[in-house]
């Protein structure tokens, strides 16, 4: 062995829940290249911090290469310090997109982080190999390496000065990278926790200022071959089936999956793998905003495992001009949604709070426009100051008067080598068009949206009120007022959410570190009391822990809307019918605090055949659906949904920490029970989990 190299793409798992569950395919590419081109170099891959720590102590490498993404920047720096403390002459290298665009700020970054010897600029697939080769040519002398020239990098000269060489253009020949899947490089990451991550192409033709890939360097799209992708998918599917059957997720890292003609064929390959191996049941991907007809054709081939992801980020023309983005027209968007609903697919979109020019009014109007157009789900993000994006640059910060705060990224913290470490994001909490109080109200509305619209928990309720001419946006606004008015668990949820939203913000990274380094504050992180993704945390609370109370708020508010519309006069025995509908909606959703509560069926006595009424397209005349006598109905997960939900609970657990992460990795329909009249045998079968609602 001429040289030992550790390649680390770290993700926190100190809390017992993986923060980033994608397999580290980036360092997999690097190792595949090194293995092929430098047979004298022994390289190892690491993604779990505790594994890297043990290896550094037992056998420190000649070279440690660390990735730098916005979600693992500080844990990487933490391990750079540990590596130097163990073996000072280790060459510590960092690379990744999470670096400033301005050269002077990049150099200052290197000055602040004294444990980094070299920062590679650009895609690392071949840069890692080239640096290892150059280091060998210099006789593994760090001084000689750093006295010379290193291409596409920043590096620290022996005298302490910082050198900065021109960043290479991206390589179009990505097919020259050996497959980390087919070479077996990724095999040991099939551990029942990590999900496979693939790329079918690289690059993005759009120039959005809030995105790292919005700069010119990324605009050309380079493709991996279809034959290679097909072979990789089959290899991954077979291995999942054999050693990681609980993992149902596939992550597609493309910026605009489904936008290109070839993506239709690639989706067909995924469909083949689903037939052969029962995987993936859920696909995490960002679909393109152009060529919606191709996207729909692509997604039809993967059996509902993915939603139509038409991210818009803002519906305000002023804001879109500021961030150099163009969306499809509102009319075109509504047309796409009609096709999506007609084909039984689900749609998703994004809005970002805090972009330049956006106001509270325009942000909320964007939400209303999208759901009235038929969007099933939305991610309501906050604008982040991503290093490497145009929006984060000093010029942009000054121009739009951004006020920002730091918060610990959800579960992105740990204690390694007896020292705490925190990864953070910097978010916009006010601009010249958005006050902090507006920010808080937008977050309240985001919680309302998450609980009462996303996931389709109340789709049946929304359909009923819509049949009386009540728009989805009006339904959502009623839910917002109902949360404010509730004196029970739901109202307390809202109060707690706002308090946590205020409490998670710090004026600087160091202020955050100082706060959470106090033992009692760190204990709150460990217990899950603070430090989680608030939207996902409260979504999990609503879905599993407080479902009955949430359901009551929704059904009571919807009933009030209908009464105002005259429904009580039009529908016979309205109160009794609505009571049955309430029980139906409540029992349809699988909920509870343990697998024993969530997975088994439940039963309810109904006086009306609610499933038949829904299937008949919600007629006003409910009298013909009244049963001759009360009947027991069974609410049960279908076999496929039960398998997916069982696997989901095994991977993520039923703790709040686990559920708040895992809830983004399960399909909506897998939480929904089917309702049918119960037979005497099934209704009274002995089971401790059975619940009979009357």
DAKALIN-V874659 format. One record per backbone hydrogen bond with DSSP energy under -1.0 kcal/mol. CO is the residue of the C=O (numbers start at 1). NH is the residue of the N-H. E is the energy in kcal/mol with one decimal. If there is no record, write none. Layout:
# DAKALIN-V874659
CO	NH	E
CO	NH	E
This chain:
# DAKALIN-V874659
3	42	-2.8
4	62	-1.0
4	63	-2.0
5	44	-2.0
6	65	-3.2
7	46	-2.2
8	67	-2.1
12	19	-1.8
13	16	-1.5
21	195	-3.8
23	25	-2.4
24	28	-1.3
25	29	-2.2
26	30	-1.5
27	31	-2.4
28	32	-2.3
29	33	-2.1
30	34	-2.4
31	35	-3.3
32	36	-1.5
33	37	-2.7
34	38	-2.9
38	41	-2.3
40	2	-2.6
40	3	-1.3
42	5	-2.7
44	7	-3.2
46	9	-2.5
47	11	-1.9
48	52	-1.8
49	53	-2.7
50	54	-1.9
51	55	-2.0
52	56	-2.8
53	57	-1.9
54	58	-2.0
55	59	-3.1
62	91	-2.7
63	6	-2.7
64	93	-3.2
65	8	-3.0
66	95	-1.8
68	98	-1.8
69	72	-1.4
72	76	-1.8
73	77	-1.9
74	78	-2.2
75	79	-1.8
76	80	-1.7
77	81	-1.9
78	82	-1.8
79	83	-2.6
80	84	-2.0
81	85	-2.3
82	86	-2.1
83	87	-2.8
87	90	-2.1
91	64	-2.6
92	117	-2.1
92	118	-1.7
93	66	-2.9
94	120	-2.7
95	68	-1.7
97	99	-2.2
102	106	-2.0
103	107	-2.4
104	108	-1.9
105	109	-2.0
106	110	-1.9
107	111	-1.9
108	112	-2.0
109	113	-1.5
113	116	-1.6
117	156	-2.2
118	94	-2.6
119	154	-2.5
124	128	-2.1
126	130	-2.7
127	131	-2.5
128	132	-2.1
129	133	-2.6
130	134	-2.4
131	135	-2.5
132	136	-1.9
133	137	-2.2
134	138	-1.4
135	140	-2.6
136	139	-1.9
141	145	-2.2
142	146	-2.6
143	147	-1.4
152	121	-3.0
153	165	-3.0
154	119	-3.4
155	163	-2.9
157	160	-2.4
161	157	-2.9
163	155	-1.9
172	174	-1.8
173	176	-1.8
174	177	-1.8
179	183	-1.6
180	186	-1.8
181	184	-1.5
184	187	-1.2
186	189	-2.1
187	190	-1.7
189	191	-1.9
195	23	-2.8
196	251	-2.6
198	253	-3.0
200	224	-2.2
202	222	-2.6
208	211	-1.2
209	391	-2.8
211	214	-1.7
215	218	-1.8
216	219	-1.8
218	204	-2.5
222	202	-2.5
225	229	-2.1
226	230	-2.5
227	231	-2.0
228	232	-2.7
229	233	-2.8
230	234	-2.0
231	235	-2.1
232	236	-2.9
233	237	-2.8
234	238	-2.1
235	239	-2.1
236	240	-2.9
237	241	-2.2
238	242	-1.7
239	243	-2.9
240	244	-1.6
244	247	-1.7
248	281	-1.8
248	282	-1.9
250	284	-2.8
251	198	-2.5
256	259	-1.7
257	288	-1.2
260	263	-1.4
261	264	-1.2
262	266	-2.1
263	267	-2.5
264	268	-1.4
265	269	-1.5
266	270	-1.7
267	271	-2.3
268	272	-1.9
269	273	-2.0
270	274	-2.4
271	275	-1.9
272	276	-2.1
273	277	-2.9
274	278	-2.0
282	250	-1.9
284	252	-2.8
286	257	-2.2
291	295	-1.6
292	296	-2.5
293	297	-1.8
294	298	-2.6
295	299	-2.5
296	300	-1.8
299	302	-1.3
302	305	-1.6
305	283	-2.9
308	310	-1.0
308	348	-4.2
312	314	-1.9
313	352	-2.8
316	320	-2.5
317	321	-2.0
318	322	-1.9
319	323	-2.0
320	325	-2.6
321	324	-1.0
323	209	-2.0
329	333	-2.6
330	334	-2.4
331	335	-1.9
332	336	-2.2
333	337	-2.3
334	338	-1.8
335	339	-1.9
336	340	-2.6
337	341	-2.7
338	342	-2.3
339	343	-1.5
340	345	-2.4
341	344	-1.5
346	308	-3.8
347	377	-1.6
348	310	-2.8
349	379	-2.6
350	312	-1.2
350	313	-2.3
351	381	-2.5
353	383	-3.1
355	358	-1.8
359	363	-2.4
360	364	-2.6
361	365	-2.3
362	366	-1.8
363	367	-1.6
364	368	-2.5
365	369	-2.9
366	370	-2.1
367	371	-2.3
368	372	-2.3
369	373	-1.3
370	375	-2.3
377	349	-1.5
379	351	-2.3
381	353	-3.3
383	428	-2.6
384	386	-1.5
386	389	-2.0
390	393	-1.1
393	397	-2.4
394	398	-2.5
395	399	-2.1
396	400	-2.0
397	402	-1.6
400	432	-1.4
403	429	-2.9
403	430	-1.2
405	427	-2.6
406	506	-2.1
407	425	-2.1
409	412	-2.6
411	413	-1.6
412	423	-3.0
414	421	-2.5
416	419	-1.1
419	416	-2.4
421	414	-2.1
423	409	-2.7
425	407	-1.9
426	385	-3.0
427	405	-2.1
430	403	-3.0
434	431	-2.3
435	439	-2.1
436	440	-2.3
437	441	-2.1
438	442	-2.5
439	443	-1.9
440	444	-2.2
441	445	-2.3
442	446	-1.9
443	447	-2.1
444	448	-2.2
445	449	-2.7
446	450	-2.6
447	451	-2.4
448	452	-2.8
449	453	-1.9
449	454	-2.2
453	456	-1.5
456	459	-1.3
458	462	-2.8
459	463	-2.5
460	464	-1.8
461	465	-2.3
462	466	-2.3
463	467	-1.6
465	468	-1.0
465	470	-1.9
466	469	-2.2
471	475	-2.2
472	476	-2.6
473	477	-2.1
474	478	-1.9
475	479	-1.7
476	480	-2.0
477	481	-2.0
478	482	-2.1
479	483	-2.2
480	484	-1.6
481	485	-2.0
482	486	-1.3
488	492	-2.1
489	493	-2.0
490	494	-2.1
491	495	-2.2
492	496	-2.7
493	497	-2.6
494	498	-2.3
495	499	-2.2
496	500	-2.5
497	501	-2.4
498	502	-2.2
499	503	-2.6
500	504	-1.7
502	505	-1.3
506	406	-3.4
508	512	-1.7
509	513	-2.4
510	514	-2.8
511	515	-2.0
512	516	-2.6
513	517	-1.4
515	518	-1.2
518	521	-1.0
518	522	-2.4
519	523	-2.3
521	525	-1.2
522	526	-2.3
523	527	-2.3
524	529	-1.3
524	530	-1.4
531	411	-2.1
533	537	-3.0
534	538	-2.6
535	539	-1.8
536	540	-2.3
537	541	-2.3
538	542	-2.4
539	543	-2.3
540	544	-2.6
541	546	-2.9
546	550	-2.5
547	551	-3.1
548	552	-2.1
549	553	-2.1
550	554	-2.3
551	555	-2.8
552	556	-2.4
553	557	-2.2
554	558	-2.4
555	559	-2.2
556	560	-1.9
557	561	-1.8
558	562	-2.3
559	563	-2.6
560	564	-1.9
561	565	-1.1
562	567	-2.7
563	566	-1.6
566	570	-1.3
567	571	-2.6
573	577	-2.5
574	578	-3.0
575	579	-1.9
576	580	-1.7
577	581	-2.4
578	582	-2.6
579	583	-1.9
580	584	-2.4
581	585	-2.6
582	586	-2.4
583	587	-2.4
584	588	-1.6
588	673	-4.4
594	597	-1.0
594	598	-2.4
595	599	-2.3
602	635	-3.2
603	693	-2.6
604	633	-3.0
606	631	-2.5
607	627	-2.8
608	610	-1.7
609	613	-1.9
610	614	-2.7
611	615	-2.4
612	616	-1.5
613	618	-1.7
614	617	-1.7
620	622	-1.1
622	625	-1.8
623	626	-1.6
625	609	-2.7
631	606	-2.9
632	678	-2.5
633	604	-2.0
634	676	-2.1
635	602	-2.2
636	674	-3.2
638	642	-3.0
639	643	-2.3
640	644	-2.3
641	645	-2.9
642	646	-2.4
643	647	-2.4
644	648	-2.4
645	649	-2.4
646	650	-1.9
647	651	-2.2
648	652	-2.5
649	653	-2.2
655	659	-3.0
656	660	-2.3
658	662	-3.1
659	663	-2.2
661	664	-1.4
662	665	-2.7
667	670	-1.0
668	671	-1.9
671	590	-3.1
674	636	-2.4
676	634	-3.3
679	683	-2.6
680	684	-1.4
691	603	-3.1
693	605	-3.2
